[in-house]
Amino acid sequence: MKPLKELTRPNIWNLKPYSSAHNECGATAAKVFLDANENPYNSPYNRYPDPQQSEVKARLSKIKGVRPEQIFLGNGSDEAIDLLYRCFTCPGRDNVVAIEPTYGMYKVCADINDVEYRTVELDQNYQTTADRLLHACSDTTKLIWICSPNNPTGNNIMRDEVIKVINEFQGIVVVDEAYSDFSSERPLRLDIAKYPNLVVLNTFSNAWGCAAIRLGMAFAQKDIIDIFNKVKHPYNISTLTQRQAIEALKEPYEVDKWVKTILLERGRMIEAFRLLPFCERIYPTDANFFLAKMNDAQAIYDYLKSNGVIVRNRANVHLCNNCLRITIGSKSENNELLSALRQYRPDTQA
């Protein structure tokens, strides 16, 4: 890995961050706060939130097995994705490399930041090799994006290949583990101490059932997290979000139960889809969804939509021809989907 200073956008490396009132006073037992121009009424919503989300990180640290200073919290994982571009790429000069197909926000943020986005097409099993990813890089490649389990394909990218990329790439490797709670593979966040160029993303949206609060996580060594904290907006996570996250983190065993139930339902749904005459293939999955190749994905999608059931049509995504992405819902939701599909008659749909 190149020195972090060489990888960081020069103006960001030299940036003097905004100093908020709450940061300046630090941890204190003071009872009266007259430093931030806050309204004294309407407690507790009159006070600015903790800019470092200290209590959330303390609880998260115990559950995720990383130190608080190795955690960045953002407004969804998308904030961390955007920060990676803003911190480590120079517009109009640098490039990034990503597998294809994958999560669409990597490219959106590249386009917003005027950074070339290079893709490495997955093979027929939705896998790639380290050599192919590294071959796509140049001297100005700053980031490599690997979503594993991948979205929309659902499968883990081979771990040996991911580790080879981390070891050989001179820039920063971002492994998006948004769906890792549904996988039996050991999370890479537990290995960040070994790899100074590794950033691992995760989210409260999926296993934790908190998509509405928009809270994403990035795990990395402290030097990288410090750069994120320097660039982020001072109060990027609201008090309401922090409070809900703390409540969720008090019930990790409940989340484990949800995950086990979703995995059981995933198995049931996959077996049911295999029996549908218009389903041609179910791709292997390590996530809370699966990709199903249909004989006419658009027609089936339109039929389901007309019956009040929404799945994700991925037919126009590269390498996902005629595929629908099925999220695992509650048992009753899944049964509604299956009931509708079992009544589908291609010849009679108009």
WOKA-V50028 format. One record per residue. BURIAL is b if it has 24 or more other C-alpha atoms within 12 Angstrom, else e. Layout:
BEGIN
<<BURIAL> <BURIAL>>
END
This chain:
BEGIN
<<e> <e> <e> <b> <e> <e> <b> <b> <b> <e> <e> <b> <b> <e> <e> <e> <e> <e> <e> <e> <e> <b> <b> <e> <e> <e> <e> <e> <e> <e> <e> <e> <e> <e> <e> <e> <e> <e> <e> <e> <e> <e> <e> <e> <e> <e> <b> <b> <b> <b> <b> <b> <b> <b> <b> <b> <b> <b> <b> <b> <b> <e> <e> <b> <e> <b> <b> <b> <b> <b> <b> <b> <b> <b> <b> <b> <b> <b> <b> <b> <b> <b> <b> <b> <b> <b> <b> <b> <b> <b> <b> <e> <e> <b> <b> <b> <b> <b> <b> <b> <b> <b> <b> <b> <b> <b> <b> <e> <b> <b> <e> <e> <b> <e> <b> <b> <b> <b> <b> <b> <e> <b> <e> <e> <e> <b> <b> <b> <b> <b> <e> <b> <b> <b> <e> <b> <b> <e> <e> <b> <b> <b> <b> <b> <b> <b> <b> <b> <b> <b> <b> <b> <b> <b> <b> <b> <b> <b> <b> <e> <e> <b> <b> <e> <b> <b> <e> <b> <b> <b> <b> <b> <b> <b> <b> <b> <b> <b> <b> <b> <b> <b> <b> <e> <e> <e> <b> <b> <b> <b> <b> <b> <e> <e> <b> <b> <b> <b> <b> <b> <b> <b> <b> <b> <b> <b> <b> <b> <b> <e> <e> <e> <b> <b> <b> <b> <b> <b> <b> <b> <b> <b> <b> <b> <b> <b> <b> <b> <b> <b> <b> <b> <e> <b> <b> <b> <b> <b> <b> <b> <b> <b> <b> <b> <b> <b> <e> <b> <b> <e> <e> <b> <e> <e> <b> <e> <e> <b> <b> <e> <e> <b> <b> <e> <b> <b> <b> <e> <b> <b> <e> <e> <b> <e> <e> <b> <e> <b> <b> <e> <b> <b> <b> <b> <b> <b> <b> <b> <b> <b> <b> <b> <b> <b> <e> <b> <b> <b> <b> <b> <b> <b> <b> <b> <e> <e> <e> <e> <b> <b> <b> <b> <b> <b> <b> <e> <e> <b> <b> <b> <b> <b> <b> <b> <b> <b> <b> <b> <b> <e> <e> <e> <e> <b> <e> <e> <b> <b> <e> <b> <b> <e> <e> <b> <e> <e> <e> <e> <e> <e>>
END
